[in-house]
Amino acid sequence: MIELLNNKLTFRFPEVHKKAVCHIDFQRTLRIPDDNRAYPLPPGLGNFPVAHVDDFADRLPETWRAHGGVFIPLYQSEALWINFTGDYPCAVKIAAGKINAVSGKSWTTGLSHNPQDYAVIPEQPWLDGFNVSEDFIRQFVAMPLGDGFTAEEQITGLAEHGGLQVIVYPMKKDVYVERLERIEEYEIGEMDMDICFSRCEAAAPDMGLAPGGLMRQEIYEDEYGIDAWDQDNGYRCFVHLANSEQYQVITGHLPPHKPATAKDYTSAGLPW
């Protein structure tokens, strides 16, 4: 099941294991320059609000209502990063406009190991952008569809999907019990301490994600192997990206956060 709790998407797999839970949230940040120089991670500015499409169904485009899902507000050219939390190992696929952010290939539901097209949680704590080479990514930056800037348009030539697509597969129960649960039980003793596949999807016709500035980030290799993941039990969620005007029309108020200012960039040592 997928739940929205405190602006986090929570993926639970009780049919696999009681501990099989993964949390994903979307974090605001500053945009780094797109000048082919590698920059350090910019500061985090807090999480984006996340809302259910169903809660505003009468104010949304038909495509949004038909697909369901959630949406978040972004200002044009605003940057974001995706935060992962959870102790139970999961394989997470992230795409923007149905372009896989790890492999650069078109979206597919299954996992691929050659090249690896997913992140392994909890080893991968976050993802800041599109993987472009070993140890380097290009930052996720919100841009309107149709102007040729989004990764989707640059790769496919089409402005069709937009938004983010997320799918989570938990580790198989027998693999977890054999490889990790016994280790956890041993460590606790040493310290002497008293589905079938389901979907929640949407598409964002007006906003997508473009590849922005270059920064260093490692995509951790899957040390468990592709057969460790339970691809028969997965949950998928598409995330709409609403620009500030859309968000106000939908919800009746402006996004709760303000656009970053020149002062914010100066304080972070980044050019405005």
RAUR-V77135 format. One line per field, one symbol per residue. psi: psi as a letter, one per 20 degrees, with the letter a starting at -180 (. if undefined). burial: + if it has 16 or more other C-alpha atoms within 10 Angstrom, else -. A space follows every 10 residues. Layout:
# RAUR-V77135
psi=???
burial=???
This chain:
# RAUR-V77135
psi=qpqoplkppo ppmhigqhin pppprppqrq pqqmjjqpqr prqqjrqqqp qpghikhijq qhhghhhbbr qqpqqpjqqr qpppqqhppq ppppqokkop ighjrqpqhr qpinrpkrqp pjhohrpiap phrpjqrpqp ppqqqiijhq hghhgijqng gaaqpppppr qqghgggghg ghgghghghh ilo.prpqqo qrqoihpapq pcrpqpppop qoihqhiipn iinqpqpqoq oprhgggggg ijrrqiqqqq rhhggghikq q.
burial=++-+--++++ +++--++--+ ++++++++++ +++----+-- ++----++++ ++++-----+ ---++-++++ ++++++++++ ++++++-+++ ++++++++++ ++++--+--- +-----++++ ++++-+++++ +----+++++ ++++++-+++ +++-----++ ++++++++++ +++--+---- ---------- --------++ ++++++++++ +++++++-+- -+-----+++ +-++++++++ ++++-++--+ ---++----+ ---++----+ --
